[in-house]
Amino acid sequence: MKELLKELGFEHLPMYLPFTMRLYSIHESVRDFPKEFEEYARFISQPLTKGMFVACDQEGNVLVELHEHDYIDAEPDGMGGAIGSFDTNQYRIDEKQYQQAKERVLFETDDKGCVTMGLANIGANFKTIEHAINAGVKLKLK
């Protein structure tokens, strides 16, 4: 999808009509590219979720980047220091979940898009990707 949009000269996701007109202008016949129409229509009709912008778990909770020090269970050693253990297994499980969530992120957020749209209210403000595009939100694929 990203390659096709780039080929058509779009930096951000376009509304459906400009997409189809630009696609039609570079092809001889509509019959040459019905798959692209269908794929784009299906893509922009998806429900808009927080996970499209930031790493989220399956329930839609925003995940934060992990740090090993958060997995150290430390107790005072009586000499001003601490003795601790590192929960390697839990760290690996959580790190894998976070990386998978990052891979599911679809859009860049360099224009403070998340802040502008109000990440917590994405579903309330815009039901689908198409609704956001039609409202003027500039969405750029990663």
N, CA, C and O atoms as a MOPAC input file, in Angstrom:
PM7 MOZYME 1SCF
protein

 N      0.82400 1    -1.19400 1     0.00000 1
 C      0.00000 1     0.00000 1     0.00000 1
 C      0.86700 1     1.25600 1     0.00000 1
 O      0.61800 1     2.19100 1    -0.76100 1
 N      1.88800 1     1.27000 1     0.86100 1
 C      2.74400 1     2.44600 1     0.96600 1
 C      3.43100 1     2.73600 1    -0.37200 1
 O      3.55500 1     3.89400 1    -0.77300 1
 N      3.87400 1     1.68600 1    -1.05500 1
 C      4.55100 1     1.86000 1    -2.34400 1
 C      3.59900 1     2.43800 1    -3.38700 1
 O      3.97700 1     3.31600 1    -4.16200 1
 N      2.36400 1     1.94000 1    -3.40000 1
 C      1.38000 1     2.44200 1    -4.35800 1
 C      1.08200 1     3.91500 1    -4.10500 1
 O      1.01700 1     4.70700 1    -5.04600 1
 N      0.90200 1     4.28400 1    -2.84300 1
 C      0.62700 1     5.69100 1    -2.52300 1
 C      1.78800 1     6.58600 1    -2.94300 1
 O      1.58900 1     7.69300 1    -3.44200 1
 N      2.99700 1     6.08800 1    -2.73300 1
 C      4.18100 1     6.85400 1    -3.13300 1
 C      4.23300 1     7.00000 1    -4.65300 1
 O      4.53300 1     8.07300 1    -5.17700 1
 N      3.93500 1     5.90400 1    -5.35000 1
 C      3.91300 1     5.92700 1    -6.82100 1
 C      2.88000 1     6.92700 1    -7.34000 1
 O      3.09000 1     7.57200 1    -8.36800 1
 N      1.77600 1     7.04700 1    -6.62600 1
 C      0.71900 1     7.97700 1    -7.02700 1
 C      0.99900 1     9.41000 1    -6.58000 1
 O      0.26700 1    10.33100 1    -6.94300 1
 N      2.05800 1     9.59600 1    -5.79300 1
 C      2.45100 1    10.93700 1    -5.37700 1
 C      1.79800 1    11.43900 1    -4.11500 1
 O      1.76700 1    12.64600 1    -3.87400 1
 N      1.26900 1    10.53200 1    -3.29500 1
 C      0.63100 1    10.93700 1    -2.04500 1
 C      1.59200 1    10.76800 1    -0.87800 1
 O      2.18100 1     9.70200 1    -0.70500 1
 N      1.75300 1    11.82400 1    -0.07000 1
 C      2.57100 1    11.73500 1     1.13600 1
 C      1.73700 1    11.20100 1     2.30300 1
 O      2.22400 1    10.43000 1     3.13000 1
 N      0.47300 1    11.62600 1     2.35500 1
 C     -0.46300 1    11.18600 1     3.39700 1
 C     -1.58600 1    10.39200 1     2.73200 1
 O     -1.76300 1    10.45100 1     1.51500 1
 N     -2.33600 1     9.65600 1     3.53600 1
 C     -3.45700 1     8.90100 1     2.98200 1
 C     -4.47100 1     9.87000 1     2.38600 1
 O     -4.91700 1    10.79700 1     3.06200 1
 N     -4.83400 1     9.66200 1     1.12800 1
 C     -5.81400 1    10.55900 1     0.49200 1
 C     -7.24200 1    10.06500 1     0.71100 1
 O     -7.46600 1     8.91300 1     1.08400 1
 N     -8.19600 1    10.95400 1     0.47400 1
 C     -9.58900 1    10.53400 1     0.45100 1
 C     -9.74900 1     9.56300 1    -0.72700 1
 O     -8.89700 1     9.50000 1    -1.61300 1
 N    -10.83600 1     8.82200 1    -0.71900 1
 C    -11.02400 1     7.78300 1    -1.72700 1
 C    -11.10400 1     8.35800 1    -3.14600 1
 O    -10.49700 1     7.79900 1    -4.05900 1
 N    -11.82700 1     9.44700 1    -3.35300 1
 C    -11.98900 1    10.00000 1    -4.70100 1
 C    -10.66400 1    10.46100 1    -5.31200 1
 O    -10.37500 1    10.09200 1    -6.45100 1
 N     -9.84200 1    11.25600 1    -4.60500 1
 C     -8.54800 1    11.61900 1    -5.18600 1
 C     -7.66700 1    10.40100 1    -5.46600 1
 O     -6.92600 1    10.37500 1    -6.44900 1
 N     -7.75200 1     9.39500 1    -4.59600 1
 C     -6.99000 1     8.16300 1    -4.81200 1
 C     -7.41000 1     7.50800 1    -6.13100 1
 O     -6.56300 1     7.15800 1    -6.95200 1
 N     -8.71000 1     7.34700 1    -6.32700 1
 C     -9.18300 1     6.67000 1    -7.54400 1
 C     -8.88900 1     7.50400 1    -8.79000 1
 O     -8.53900 1     6.95300 1    -9.83400 1
 N     -9.02700 1     8.82100 1    -8.69100 1
 C     -8.76700 1     9.66500 1    -9.86200 1
 C     -7.29000 1     9.61700 1   -10.25400 1
 O     -6.96600 1     9.55000 1   -11.44000 1
 N     -6.40000 1     9.65200 1    -9.27400 1
 C     -4.97000 1     9.59000 1    -9.56000 1
 C     -4.60300 1     8.22500 1   -10.11800 1
 O     -3.80400 1     8.13000 1   -11.04900 1
 N     -5.17500 1     7.17500 1    -9.56300 1
 C     -4.90600 1     5.82400 1   -10.05300 1
 C     -5.39900 1     5.68500 1   -11.48800 1
 O     -4.71400 1     5.11100 1   -12.33400 1
 N     -6.58800 1     6.21300 1   -11.75700 1
 C     -7.15800 1     6.15200 1   -13.10300 1
 C     -6.30600 1     6.94500 1   -14.09300 1
 O     -6.16400 1     6.53900 1   -15.24700 1
 N     -5.74400 1     8.06100 1   -13.65800 1
 C     -4.96600 1     8.91600 1   -14.57100 1
 C     -3.67700 1     8.26100 1   -15.04400 1
 O     -3.15300 1     8.63200 1   -16.09500 1
 N     -3.15500 1     7.29700 1   -14.29700 1
 C     -1.91100 1     6.66200 1   -14.74000 1
 C     -2.12900 1     5.31200 1   -15.42400 1
 O     -1.17300 1     4.69100 1   -15.89000 1
 N     -3.38300 1     4.85500 1   -15.48600 1
 C     -3.68600 1     3.59000 1   -16.15700 1
 C     -4.61600 1     3.84300 1   -17.33600 1
 O     -5.35200 1     4.82800 1   -17.37600 1
 N     -4.55900 1     2.93800 1   -18.27800 1
 C     -5.39700 1     3.02900 1   -19.48000 1
 C     -6.87300 1     2.78300 1   -19.16100 1
 O     -7.75300 1     3.46900 1   -19.68100 1
 N     -7.12600 1     1.81300 1   -18.31300 1
 C     -8.48900 1     1.37200 1   -18.08300 1
 C     -8.69500 1     1.02900 1   -16.61800 1
 O     -7.76600 1     0.59600 1   -15.93500 1
 N     -9.90300 1     1.22100 1   -16.14700 1
 C    -10.24600 1     0.85400 1   -14.78200 1
 C    -10.07700 1    -0.65100 1   -14.58200 1
 O     -9.79300 1    -1.10800 1   -13.47500 1
 N    -10.25400 1    -1.41300 1   -15.65200 1
 C    -10.12600 1    -2.86600 1   -15.55500 1
 C     -8.70900 1    -3.30500 1   -15.23000 1
 O     -8.50100 1    -4.44300 1   -14.81200 1
 N     -7.72900 1    -2.42400 1   -15.41300 1
 C     -6.34100 1    -2.78600 1   -15.15500 1
 C     -6.00900 1    -2.85200 1   -13.66100 1
 O     -5.00300 1    -3.45700 1   -13.28800 1
 N     -6.82100 1    -2.25200 1   -12.81000 1
 C     -6.43500 1    -2.17000 1   -11.40300 1
 C     -7.59600 1    -2.24300 1   -10.41300 1
 O     -7.63300 1    -1.45700 1    -9.46600 1
 N     -8.54400 1    -3.16300 1   -10.60100 1
 C     -9.65000 1    -3.23000 1    -9.63400 1
 C     -9.19000 1    -3.65100 1    -8.24200 1
 O     -9.80500 1    -3.27200 1    -7.24500 1
 N     -8.11400 1    -4.43100 1    -8.16700 1
 C     -7.60200 1    -4.89700 1    -6.87200 1
 C     -7.17400 1    -3.72000 1    -6.00200 1
 O     -7.44500 1    -3.71200 1    -4.80100 1
 N     -6.50200 1    -2.71400 1    -6.59500 1
 C     -6.03500 1    -1.56200 1    -5.83200 1
 C     -7.20200 1    -0.76300 1    -5.24600 1
 O     -7.13700 1    -0.30100 1    -4.10700 1
 N     -8.27800 1    -0.60300 1    -6.04200 1
 C     -9.47300 1     0.09000 1    -5.54400 1
 C    -10.02800 1    -0.63500 1    -4.32400 1
 O    -10.30000 1    -0.03200 1    -3.28500 1
 N    -10.18600 1    -1.93100 1    -4.48000 1
 C    -10.77200 1    -2.75300 1    -3.42600 1
 C     -9.91200 1    -2.75000 1    -2.16000 1
 O    -10.43500 1    -2.60600 1    -1.05500 1
 N     -8.60600 1    -2.90800 1    -2.31800 1
 C     -7.70200 1    -2.93600 1    -1.16300 1
 C     -7.71100 1    -1.61100 1    -0.41500 1
 O     -7.73200 1    -1.58700 1     0.81600 1
 N     -7.69600 1    -0.51000 1    -1.15800 1
 C     -7.68000 1     0.79600 1    -0.50000 1
 C     -9.00700 1     1.04900 1     0.21100 1
 O     -9.02300 1     1.54200 1     1.33900 1
 N    -10.10700 1     0.71500 1    -0.43700 1
 C    -11.42400 1     0.89700 1     0.19200 1
 C    -11.52100 1     0.07100 1     1.47100 1
 O    -12.03400 1     0.55200 1     2.48200 1
 N    -11.03900 1    -1.15200 1     1.43400 1
 C    -11.06500 1    -2.01800 1     2.61700 1
 C    -10.15600 1    -1.44000 1     3.71700 1
 O    -10.51500 1    -1.44300 1     4.89500 1
 N     -8.99200 1    -0.95200 1     3.31800 1
 C     -8.03800 1    -0.40600 1     4.28900 1
 C     -8.60900 1     0.81400 1     5.01400 1
 O     -8.57200 1     0.87300 1     6.24300 1
 N     -9.13000 1     1.77800 1     4.27300 1
 C     -9.60800 1     3.01000 1     4.91600 1
 C    -10.92800 1     2.82500 1     5.66200 1
 O    -11.32700 1     3.70000 1     6.43100 1
 N    -11.60900 1     1.70300 1     5.44600 1
 C    -12.86300 1     1.47000 1     6.17300 1
 C    -12.62800 1     0.76000 1     7.51100 1
 O    -13.58100 1     0.48400 1     8.23900 1
 N    -11.36700 1     0.46400 1     7.83800 1
 C    -11.05000 1    -0.16300 1     9.12500 1
 C    -11.37800 1     0.77500 1    10.28200 1
 O    -11.22700 1     1.99100 1    10.16500 1
 N    -11.83000 1     0.20300 1    11.40700 1
 C    -12.01000 1     1.04200 1    12.60100 1
 C    -10.66800 1     1.61700 1    13.04800 1
 O     -9.65000 1     0.92500 1    13.02600 1
 N    -10.67300 1     2.85700 1    13.44300 1
 C     -9.45800 1     3.53200 1    13.90300 1
 C     -9.21700 1     3.17100 1    15.36400 1
 O    -10.12400 1     3.27200 1    16.19100 1
 N     -7.99700 1     2.75100 1    15.67900 1
 C     -7.66400 1     2.36200 1    17.05200 1
 C     -6.36800 1     3.02400 1    17.50100 1
 O     -5.56600 1     3.46400 1    16.67700 1
 N     -6.17200 1     3.09000 1    18.81500 1
 C     -4.92500 1     3.63800 1    19.37200 1
 C     -3.72500 1     2.84100 1    18.88400 1
 O     -2.65800 1     3.40200 1    18.63300 1
 N     -3.90200 1     1.53600 1    18.75100 1
 C     -2.80900 1     0.66400 1    18.34500 1
 C     -2.28300 1     0.93900 1    16.94800 1
 O     -1.22700 1     0.42600 1    16.57600 1
 N     -2.99200 1     1.73300 1    16.17100 1
 C     -2.50100 1     2.12700 1    14.84800 1
 C     -1.46600 1     3.24100 1    14.95600 1
 O     -0.74900 1     3.52400 1    13.99600 1
 N     -1.38900 1     3.88000 1    16.14400 1
 C     -0.50300 1     5.02500 1    16.35200 1
 C      0.61900 1     4.76000 1    17.35100 1
 O      1.73700 1     5.24700 1    17.18500 1
 N      0.31500 1     3.99200 1    18.37700 1
 C      1.29300 1     3.66500 1    19.42000 1
 C      1.15100 1     2.20300 1    19.79200 1
 O      0.11200 1     1.59100 1    19.54600 1
 N      2.19400 1     1.64200 1    20.38600 1
 C      2.17200 1     0.24000 1    20.80600 1
 C      1.11100 1     0.04400 1    21.89200 1
 O      1.11900 1     0.72900 1    22.91500 1
 N      0.19700 1    -0.90300 1    21.65100 1
 C     -0.86600 1    -1.22300 1    22.60700 1
 C     -0.99000 1    -2.73500 1    22.74800 1
 O     -0.63900 1    -3.48700 1    21.83800 1
 N     -1.49200 1    -3.16900 1    23.90100 1
 C     -1.75300 1    -4.59500 1    24.07000 1
 C     -3.07500 1    -4.93200 1    23.38400 1
 O     -3.69500 1    -4.06800 1    22.76400 1
 N     -3.50500 1    -6.18500 1    23.49500 1
 C     -4.72000 1    -6.63600 1    22.81300 1
 C     -5.99000 1    -5.93700 1    23.31500 1
 O     -6.99500 1    -5.88000 1    22.60600 1
 N     -5.93500 1    -5.40900 1    24.53600 1
 C     -7.09700 1    -4.70800 1    25.09700 1
 C     -7.08700 1    -3.21700 1    24.77700 1
 O     -8.00700 1    -2.49800 1    25.16600 1
 N     -6.05600 1    -2.74300 1    24.07200 1
 C     -5.97700 1    -1.33600 1    23.70900 1
 C     -5.26700 1    -0.45900 1    24.72000 1
 O     -5.29600 1     0.76600 1    24.60500 1
 N     -4.63000 1    -1.06500 1    25.70500 1
 C     -3.86500 1    -0.29200 1    26.68700 1
 C     -2.50400 1     0.06500 1    26.09200 1
 O     -1.82100 1    -0.78900 1    25.52700 1
 N     -2.12300 1     1.32000 1    26.22300 1
 C     -0.84900 1     1.78400 1    25.68600 1
 C      0.29200 1     1.13500 1    26.46300 1
 O      0.29700 1     1.12600 1    27.69400 1
 N      1.26200 1     0.59100 1    25.72100 1
 C      2.43700 1    -0.03100 1    26.33000 1
 C      3.59700 1     0.95200 1    26.31200 1
 O      3.76300 1     1.71000 1    25.35600 1
 N      4.38700 1     0.93900 1    27.35500 1
 C      5.56600 1     1.79900 1    27.41100 1
 C      6.80300 1     0.96700 1    27.10800 1
 O      6.82800 1    -0.24500 1    27.32500 1
 N      7.81600 1     1.63600 1    26.60600 1
 C      9.06600 1     0.94600 1    26.32400 1
 C      9.63800 1     0.39000 1    27.61800 1
 O      9.60900 1     1.04700 1    28.65900 1
 N     10.15300 1    -0.81900 1    27.54100 1
 C     10.62900 1    -1.51700 1    28.73200 1
 C     12.07400 1    -1.18000 1    29.05900 1
 O     12.87700 1    -0.86900 1    28.17900 1
 N     12.38200 1    -1.25100 1    30.33500 1
 C     13.74600 1    -1.05000 1    30.81700 1
 C     14.06900 1    -2.18900 1    31.77700 1
 O     13.25800 1    -2.54700 1    32.63200 1
 N     15.24700 1    -2.74400 1    31.62400 1
 C     15.64900 1    -3.88300 1    32.45300 1
 C     15.56000 1    -3.57800 1    33.94200 1
 O     15.19400 1    -4.45300 1    34.72600 1
 N     15.88700 1    -2.35700 1    34.34600 1
 C     15.88500 1    -2.02900 1    35.76900 1
 C     14.50500 1    -2.16500 1    36.40800 1
 O     14.39400 1    -2.30100 1    37.62600 1
 N     13.44800 1    -2.12900 1    35.58300 1
 C     12.10000 1    -2.30700 1    36.10900 1
 C     11.84200 1    -3.75900 1    36.52200 1
 O     10.85500 1    -4.04200 1    37.20200 1
 N     12.70700 1    -4.66400 1    36.12300 1
 C     12.52900 1    -6.09500 1    36.38800 1
 C     13.48700 1    -6.61100 1    37.45300 1
 O     13.62900 1    -7.82000 1    37.63400 1
 N     14.13200 1    -5.71000 1    38.14500 1
 C     15.03600 1    -6.10600 1    39.22700 1
 C     14.27900 1    -5.98700 1    40.54300 1
 O     13.75200 1    -4.92800 1    40.88300 1
 N     14.23800 1    -7.08800 1    41.26700 1
 C     13.58400 1    -7.12200 1    42.57000 1
 C     14.68500 1    -6.97300 1    43.61500 1
 O     15.37700 1    -7.93900 1    43.93700 1
 N     14.84200 1    -5.77200 1    44.13700 1
 C     15.97400 1    -5.49600 1    45.03100 1
 C     15.53000 1    -5.31100 1    46.47500 1
 O     14.45300 1    -4.78500 1    46.75600 1
 N     16.38300 1    -5.75400 1    47.37200 1
 C     16.16500 1    -5.57400 1    48.80500 1
 C     17.43200 1    -4.97800 1    49.40900 1
 O     18.52800 1    -5.25500 1    48.92200 1
 N     17.30700 1    -4.16500 1    50.45900 1
 C     18.49900 1    -3.58700 1    51.10100 1
 C     19.43600 1    -4.68400 1    51.59700 1
 O     18.99000 1    -5.70900 1    52.11300 1
 N     20.74500 1    -4.45500 1    51.43400 1
 C     21.73500 1    -5.44700 1    51.88200 1
 C     22.30900 1    -5.11200 1    53.25200 1
 O     23.19400 1    -5.82100 1    53.73100 1
 N     21.83300 1    -4.05900 1    53.88900 1
 C     22.30100 1    -3.69100 1    55.21200 1
 C     23.56300 1    -2.85000 1    55.19600 1
 O     24.01600 1    -2.40200 1    56.24900 1
 N     24.14500 1    -2.62500 1    54.01500 1
 C     25.37900 1    -1.83600 1    53.91500 1
 C     25.18300 1    -0.63800 1    52.98700 1
 O     26.14600 1    -0.10500 1    52.43600 1
 N     23.93900 1    -0.22500 1    52.82100 1
 C     23.65300 1     0.93600 1    51.98100 1
 C     23.43000 1     0.59200 1    50.52500 1
 O     23.14400 1     1.47600 1    49.71800 1
 N     23.55400 1    -0.66400 1    50.17800 1
 C     23.32600 1    -1.10000 1    48.80400 1
 C     22.08800 1    -1.96600 1    48.73200 1
 O     21.21700 1    -1.90100 1    49.60000 1
 N     22.01800 1    -2.76000 1    47.71100 1
 C     20.86800 1    -3.64200 1    47.55200 1
 C     21.30200 1    -4.93500 1    46.89000 1
 O     22.24900 1    -4.97200 1    46.10400 1
 N     20.58700 1    -5.98800 1    47.22800 1
 C     20.78400 1    -7.28800 1    46.59500 1
 C     19.51100 1    -7.53600 1    45.79200 1
 O     18.40200 1    -7.38800 1    46.30600 1
 N     19.67800 1    -7.90700 1    44.55800 1
 C     18.48300 1    -8.09300 1    43.74700 1
 C     18.59900 1    -9.23300 1    42.77800 1
 O     19.67400 1    -9.78100 1    42.53600 1
 N     17.45200 1    -9.57400 1    42.23000 1
 C     17.41500 1   -10.59700 1    41.18900 1
 C     16.68900 1   -10.01300 1    39.97900 1
 O     15.81300 1    -9.15700 1    40.11200 1
 N     17.06000 1   -10.47900 1    38.83100 1
 C     16.49100 1    -9.99400 1    37.57100 1
 C     15.55000 1   -11.05400 1    37.03300 1
 O     15.95400 1   -12.19900 1    36.82900 1
 N     14.30700 1   -10.68600 1    36.80300 1
 C     13.30900 1   -11.62100 1    36.29900 1
 C     13.42600 1   -11.70400 1    34.77500 1
 O     12.69000 1   -11.04200 1    34.04400 1
 N     14.36100 1   -12.52600 1    34.31700 1
 C     14.67000 1   -12.65000 1    32.88700 1
 C     13.47300 1   -13.13500 1    32.07700 1
 O     13.18800 1   -12.59900 1    31.00600 1
 N     12.78000 1   -14.13900 1    32.58000 1
 C     11.65600 1   -14.70600 1    31.82700 1
 C     10.55100 1   -13.68600 1    31.60500 1
 O     10.05300 1   -13.54400 1    30.48800 1
 N     10.16400 1   -12.97900 1    32.65200 1
 C      9.08900 1   -11.99700 1    32.50600 1
 C      9.51300 1   -10.85900 1    31.58500 1
 O      8.72000 1   -10.37100 1    30.78000 1
 N     10.76900 1   -10.44100 1    31.70800 1
 C     11.27000 1    -9.37600 1    30.84100 1
 C     11.18800 1    -9.80300 1    29.38000 1
 O     10.75000 1    -9.02200 1    28.53500 1
 N     11.60100 1   -11.02600 1    29.06900 1
 C     11.55200 1   -11.51600 1    27.67800 1
 C     10.12200 1   -11.58800 1    27.15100 1
 O      9.85400 1   -11.21900 1    26.00800 1
 N      9.21700 1   -12.06100 1    27.98500 1
 C      7.80400 1   -12.14700 1    27.57500 1
 C      7.25300 1   -10.75300 1    27.29000 1
 O      6.63200 1   -10.52700 1    26.25200 1
 N      7.48200 1    -9.82100 1    28.21200 1
 C      6.97000 1    -8.45300 1    28.04700 1
 C      7.64200 1    -7.74000 1    26.87900 1
 O      6.98200 1    -6.99700 1    26.15200 1
 N      8.93400 1    -7.95000 1    26.68700 1
 C      9.65700 1    -7.31700 1    25.58500 1
 C      9.12500 1    -7.82200 1    24.24100 1
 O      8.96700 1    -7.04400 1    23.30000 1
 N      8.85400 1    -9.11200 1    24.15600 1
 C      8.30000 1    -9.68500 1    22.91600 1
 C      6.92200 1    -9.08300 1    22.63000 1
 O      6.62500 1    -8.73000 1    21.48900 1
 N      6.08100 1    -8.96600 1    23.65900 1
 C      4.75800 1    -8.37300 1    23.49200 1
 C      4.87300 1    -6.92000 1    23.01400 1
 O      4.12700 1    -6.49100 1    22.13300 1
 N      5.80100 1    -6.17500 1    23.59300 1
 C      5.98500 1    -4.77500 1    23.21400 1
 C      6.45900 1    -4.66000 1    21.76200 1
 O      5.95600 1    -3.82200 1    21.01400 1
 N      7.41700 1    -5.49200 1    21.36200 1
 C      7.93000 1    -5.44600 1    19.98600 1
 C      6.84200 1    -5.81800 1    18.97800 1
 O      6.75700 1    -5.20900 1    17.91200 1
 N      6.01500 1    -6.80600 1    19.30100 1
 C      4.91000 1    -7.18300 1    18.41800 1
 C      3.91000 1    -6.03300 1    18.29400 1
 O      3.39000 1    -5.77100 1    17.21000 1
 N      3.64500 1    -5.35700 1    19.39900 1
 C      2.72300 1    -4.21600 1    19.37500 1
 C      3.28700 1    -3.08500 1    18.53000 1
 O      2.54600 1    -2.43900 1    17.79000 1
 N      4.59600 1    -2.83600 1    18.62900 1
 C      5.23300 1    -1.79800 1    17.80600 1
 C      5.12000 1    -2.12400 1    16.32000 1
 O      4.94500 1    -1.22500 1    15.49700 1
 N      5.22000 1    -3.40200 1    15.97500 1
 C      5.12000 1    -3.81900 1    14.57600 1
 C      3.70800 1    -3.61200 1    14.01600 1
 O      3.53500 1    -3.44000 1    12.80900 1
 N      2.70400 1    -3.62800 1    14.89400 1
 C      1.31500 1    -3.41400 1    14.44500 1
 C      0.99400 1    -1.93900 1    14.20900 1
 O     -0.03100 1    -1.62300 1    13.60700 1
 N      1.85000 1    -1.04100 1    14.67100 1
 C      1.61500 1     0.40100 1    14.48600 1
 C      1.68700 1     0.71500 1    12.99200 1
 O      2.65300 1     0.34800 1    12.32100 1
 N      0.66700 1     1.39100 1    12.47700 1
 C      0.57900 1     1.68000 1    11.05000 1
 C      1.04000 1     3.08000 1    10.66700 1
 O      1.59700 1     3.28500 1     9.58900 1
 N      0.80200 1     4.04600 1    11.56000 1
 C      0.99900 1     5.43700 1    11.18300 1
 C      2.13700 1     6.10400 1    11.92700 1
 O      2.39100 1     5.82200 1    13.09800 1
 N      2.82000 1     6.99700 1    11.22000 1
 C      3.81700 1     7.85900 1    11.85000 1
 C      3.07500 1     8.91500 1    12.65700 1
 O      1.94700 1     9.28500 1    12.33200 1
 N      3.71300 1     9.38500 1    13.69600 1
 C      3.06900 1    10.40400 1    14.52800 1
 C      3.93800 1    11.64600 1    14.65800 1
 O      3.87800 1    12.35200 1    15.66500 1
 N      4.75300 1    11.91300 1    13.62700 1
 C      5.68200 1    13.03000 1    13.68600 1
 C      5.01400 1    14.39400 1    13.73200 1
 O      5.62100 1    15.34600 1    14.22300 1
 N      3.80500 1    14.52500 1    13.24600 1
 C      3.10900 1    15.80900 1    13.26300 1
 C      2.23400 1    15.96700 1    14.50300 1
 O      1.25800 1    16.71700 1    14.48600 1
 N      2.58200 1    15.26100 1    15.57500 1
 C      1.79800 1    15.28300 1    16.80800 1
 C      0.36300 1    14.86000 1    16.53700 1
 O     -0.57000 1    15.34300 1    17.17800 1
 N      0.19500 1    13.95300 1    15.58100 1
 C     -1.13600 1    13.48600 1    15.21700 1
 C     -1.88300 1    12.88000 1    16.37700 1
 O     -3.08800 1    13.08900 1    16.51600 1
 N     -1.18900 1    12.13100 1    17.21600 1
 C     -1.84700 1    11.50300 1    18.36300 1
 C     -2.36500 1    12.54700 1    19.32900 1
 O     -3.47200 1    12.42500 1    19.85400 1
 N     -1.56500 1    13.57200 1    19.56200 1
 C     -1.95700 1    14.61400 1    20.49700 1
 C     -3.13200 1    15.40500 1    19.91900 1
 O     -4.10000 1    15.69500 1    20.62200 1
 N     -3.03900 1    15.74600 1    18.65000 1
 C     -4.09300 1    16.51900 1    17.99700 1
 C     -5.41400 1    15.76700 1    18.00200 1
 O     -6.46700 1    16.34000 1    18.28100 1
 N     -5.34900 1    14.47300 1    17.68900 1
 C     -6.57100 1    13.68400 1    17.59700 1
 C     -7.09400 1    13.30400 1    18.97100 1
 O     -8.27400 1    12.98600 1    19.11200 1
 N     -6.25400 1    13.33100 1    19.96800 1
 C     -6.67200 1    12.88800 1    21.29500 1
 C     -6.70000 1    11.37600 1    21.32500 1
 O     -7.74700 1    10.76100 1    21.11900 1
 N     -5.55400 1    10.78100 1    21.57800 1
 C     -5.42500 1     9.32300 1    21.52200 1
 C     -6.53000 1     8.60000 1    22.26200 1
 O     -7.03000 1     7.58400 1    21.77900 1
 N     -6.91400 1     9.08900 1    23.40200 1
 C     -7.92400 1     8.39800 1    24.20300 1
 C     -9.29900 1     8.43100 1    23.54400 1
 O    -10.15200 1     7.60200 1    23.86300 1
 N     -9.52700 1     9.36800 1    22.63600 1
 C    -10.85200 1     9.53000 1    22.03100 1
 C    -10.90700 1     9.15800 1    20.56100 1
 O    -11.84100 1     9.55200 1    19.86200 1
 N     -9.93100 1     8.41100 1    20.07800 1
 C     -9.89100 1     8.08500 1    18.65100 1
 C    -11.19400 1     7.45000 1    18.18900 1
 O    -11.77000 1     7.88700 1    17.19200 1
 N    -11.66400 1     6.44300 1    18.88400 1
 C    -12.89800 1     5.76700 1    18.48200 1
 C    -14.11400 1     6.67700 1    18.53200 1
 O    -15.03500 1     6.52400 1    17.72900 1
 N    -14.12900 1     7.61700 1    19.45900 1
 C    -15.26700 1     8.52800 1    19.58600 1
 C    -15.23300 1     9.61100 1    18.51500 1
 O    -16.27400 1     9.97600 1    17.97000 1
 N    -14.03700 1    10.13000 1    18.20900 1
 C    -13.91700 1    11.21500 1    17.23700 1
 C    -14.02800 1    10.72500 1    15.79700 1
 O    -14.70000 1    11.35100 1    14.97700 1
 N    -13.37900 1     9.62300 1    15.49200 1
 C    -13.34600 1     9.09900 1    14.13700 1
 C    -13.53100 1     7.59300 1    14.19500 1
 O    -12.69900 1     6.88000 1    14.75600 1
 N    -14.61000 1     7.11400 1    13.62300 1
 C    -14.89600 1     5.68000 1    13.68200 1
 C    -13.96300 1     4.87500 1    12.78600 1
 O    -13.58700 1     3.75400 1    13.13100 1
 N    -13.58600 1     5.43700 1    11.63600 1
 C    -12.74100 1     4.70300 1    10.69500 1
 C    -11.59100 1     5.59000 1    10.22300 1
 O    -11.57400 1     6.79700 1    10.46400 1
 N    -10.65000 1     4.97200 1     9.55900 1
 C     -9.54300 1     5.72000 1     8.95600 1
 C    -10.10700 1     6.73700 1     7.97200 1
 O     -9.64800 1     7.87800 1     7.91800 1
 N    -11.09000 1     6.32400 1     7.20400 1
 C    -11.69700 1     7.21900 1     6.20800 1
 C    -12.31400 1     8.44900 1     6.85900 1
 O    -12.17400 1     9.55100 1     6.32900 1
 N    -12.99100 1     8.29100 1     7.98900 1
 C    -13.58200 1     9.44500 1     8.68200 1
 C    -12.50300 1    10.44200 1     9.08100 1
 O    -12.68900 1    11.65100 1     8.94600 1
 N    -11.37200 1     9.93300 1     9.57400 1
 C    -10.27400 1    10.82000 1     9.97000 1
 C     -9.71000 1    11.55400 1     8.75800 1
 O     -9.46400 1    12.75800 1     8.82300 1
 N     -9.50300 1    10.83900 1     7.65300 1
 C     -8.97800 1    11.45500 1     6.42800 1
 C     -9.93000 1    12.54600 1     5.94500 1
 O     -9.51000 1    13.65500 1     5.61400 1
 N    -11.21700 1    12.21100 1     5.91000 1
 C    -12.21800 1    13.17200 1     5.41900 1
 C    -12.32300 1    14.39800 1     6.31500 1
 O    -12.75000 1    15.46100 1     5.86300 1
 N    -11.93500 1    14.25900 1     7.59200 1
 C    -11.96100 1    15.39400 1     8.52100 1
 C    -10.67300 1    16.21600 1     8.44100 1
 O    -10.52100 1    17.20700 1     9.15600 1
 N     -9.75700 1    15.80700 1     7.57800 1
 C     -8.53500 1    16.57000 1     7.38400 1
 C     -7.34100 1    16.11300 1     8.19400 1
 O     -6.30500 1    16.77800 1     8.18500 1
 N     -7.45700 1    14.99300 1     8.89700 1
 C     -6.32700 1    14.46700 1     9.66400 1
 C     -5.31500 1    13.89800 1     8.67400 1
 O     -5.66600 1    13.09200 1     7.81200 1
 N     -4.07500 1    14.31500 1     8.80000 1
 C     -2.99400 1    13.86100 1     7.90300 1
 C     -2.39000 1    12.58000 1     8.46400 1
 O     -1.64500 1    12.60800 1     9.44300 1
 N     -2.71700 1    11.47000 1     7.84100 1
 C     -2.20200 1    10.16700 1     8.26600 1
 C     -1.13700 1     9.71100 1     7.28900 1
 O     -1.34900 1     9.69900 1     6.07700 1
 N      0.01100 1     9.33600 1     7.83200 1
 C      1.13100 1     8.89700 1     7.00000 1
 C      1.53800 1     7.49800 1     7.43200 1
 O      1.82600 1     7.25900 1     8.60400 1
 N      1.56000 1     6.57700 1     6.47700 1
 C      1.94600 1     5.20400 1     6.78100 1
 C      3.40800 1     5.13000 1     7.18400 1
 O      4.24800 1     5.86700 1     6.66700 1
 N      3.70200 1     4.22200 1     8.12300 1
 C      5.09400 1     4.00500 1     8.55000 1
 C      5.87000 1     3.34800 1     7.43700 1
 O      7.06100 1     3.07900 1     7.59200 1

